[in-house]
């Protein structure tokens, strides 16, 4: 197998395509604000479905749909304790992607804010 620029072995095309498919599928988790907030809330500790619903101010039915989708993609794991179901992150490394995207967005918003202020100042001087 050939090496790529990073020194890792090159993957077979069929495995690489499957990895891209799985990557895109996992990124769907980042495509809804409620799911992003779930990730943020579960950052430090596991939480019950009822606690999450209360903190997110969403119905348990709506929350359950998001939790199931995230569990299917192996982003979350759950455990049952009596009548309660608790969720936690399956792999905290996911938070690195979450944090990086959030940091990029904040930087963009700050740059755009500065640009808008400069444009408004320029208009005011005209």
C-alpha positions as CSV (number, residue, x, y, z in Angstrom):
1,X,0.0,0.0,0.0
2,X,1.2,3.5,-0.8
3,X,1.7,6.1,1.9
4,X,0.0,9.5,1.8
5,X,1.4,12.8,2.9
6,X,0.8,12.2,6.6
7,X,2.7,8.9,6.6
8,X,-0.4,6.8,7.0
9,X,-1.1,3.9,4.7
10,X,-3.4,4.6,1.9
11,X,-6.8,3.0,2.3
12,X,-8.5,0.8,-0.3
13,X,-11.0,2.9,-2.3
14,X,-14.0,0.9,-1.1
15,X,-13.0,1.5,2.6
16,X,-12.3,5.1,1.9
17,X,-15.8,5.6,0.3
18,X,-17.4,3.9,3.3
19,X,-15.4,6.2,5.7
20,X,-16.7,9.2,3.8
21,X,-20.2,7.9,4.0
22,X,-19.9,7.3,7.7
23,X,-18.2,10.7,8.2
24,X,-21.1,12.5,6.4
25,X,-23.6,10.5,8.4
26,X,-22.0,11.5,11.7
27,X,-21.9,15.1,10.6
28,X,-25.7,15.1,10.4
29,X,-25.5,15.2,14.3
30,X,-24.1,18.7,13.9
31,X,-26.9,19.8,11.6
32,X,-29.6,20.6,14.2
33,X,-29.4,23.2,17.1
34,X,-31.1,20.8,19.6
35,X,-28.5,18.1,18.9
36,X,-25.7,20.6,19.3
37,X,-27.2,21.7,22.7
38,X,-27.5,18.0,23.7
39,X,-23.8,17.6,23.0
40,X,-23.0,20.6,25.0
41,X,-25.2,19.6,28.0
42,X,-23.6,16.1,28.0
43,X,-20.1,17.5,27.9
44,X,-19.4,17.1,31.6
45,X,-21.8,14.4,32.8
46,X,-24.5,11.9,31.8
47,X,-28.1,13.1,32.1
48,X,-31.5,11.5,32.3
49,X,-34.0,12.1,29.4
50,X,-36.2,14.1,31.8
51,X,-33.4,16.3,33.0
52,X,-32.3,17.0,29.4
53,X,-35.9,17.8,28.3
54,X,-36.3,20.2,31.2
55,X,-32.9,22.0,30.6
56,X,-33.4,22.1,26.8
57,X,-37.1,23.1,27.2
58,X,-38.3,20.6,24.7
59,X,-40.8,17.8,24.9
60,X,-39.6,14.3,25.8
61,X,-41.0,13.0,22.5
62,X,-39.1,15.6,20.5
63,X,-35.9,15.0,22.5
64,X,-36.2,11.2,22.2
65,X,-36.1,11.5,18.4
66,X,-32.8,13.4,18.6
67,X,-31.4,11.1,21.2
68,X,-32.3,8.0,19.1
69,X,-30.7,9.5,16.0
70,X,-27.5,10.3,17.9
71,X,-27.4,6.8,19.5
72,X,-27.9,5.2,16.0
73,X,-24.8,7.1,14.9
74,X,-22.9,5.9,18.0
75,X,-22.4,9.5,19.2
76,X,-24.3,8.7,22.4
77,X,-24.7,5.7,24.7
78,X,-27.5,5.1,27.1
79,X,-28.1,3.1,30.3
80,X,-31.3,2.3,32.1
81,X,-31.7,2.8,35.8
82,X,-35.2,1.8,37.0
83,X,-37.7,3.9,35.0
84,X,-35.0,6.5,33.9
85,X,-32.8,6.4,30.9
86,X,-29.4,8.2,31.1
87,X,-27.3,9.4,28.1
88,X,-23.7,10.2,27.8
89,X,-21.2,10.8,25.0
90,X,-19.9,7.7,23.5
91,X,-16.5,9.3,22.7
92,X,-15.6,12.7,24.2
93,X,-13.2,13.3,21.2
94,X,-16.3,14.4,19.4
95,X,-16.3,17.5,21.5
96,X,-13.0,18.6,19.7
97,X,-14.9,18.8,16.4
98,X,-17.8,20.6,18.2
99,X,-15.5,23.1,19.8
100,X,-13.5,23.7,16.7
101,X,-16.6,24.4,14.6
102,X,-17.9,26.7,17.3
103,X,-14.6,28.6,17.5
104,X,-14.5,29.1,13.7
105,X,-18.1,30.4,13.7
106,X,-17.4,32.8,16.6
107,X,-14.3,34.1,14.7
108,X,-16.4,34.6,11.6
109,X,-19.1,36.4,13.5
110,X,-16.5,38.7,15.1
111,X,-14.9,39.6,11.8
112,X,-18.4,40.2,10.2
113,X,-19.3,42.4,13.2
114,X,-16.2,44.5,12.8
115,X,-16.8,44.8,9.0
116,X,-20.4,45.9,9.6
117,X,-19.2,48.5,12.1
118,X,-16.7,49.9,9.6
119,X,-19.3,50.0,6.9
120,X,-21.7,51.9,9.2
121,X,-19.0,54.3,10.2
122,X,-18.1,54.9,6.6
123,X,-21.8,55.6,5.7
124,X,-22.1,58.0,8.6
125,X,-19.1,60.0,7.4
126,X,-20.5,60.2,3.8
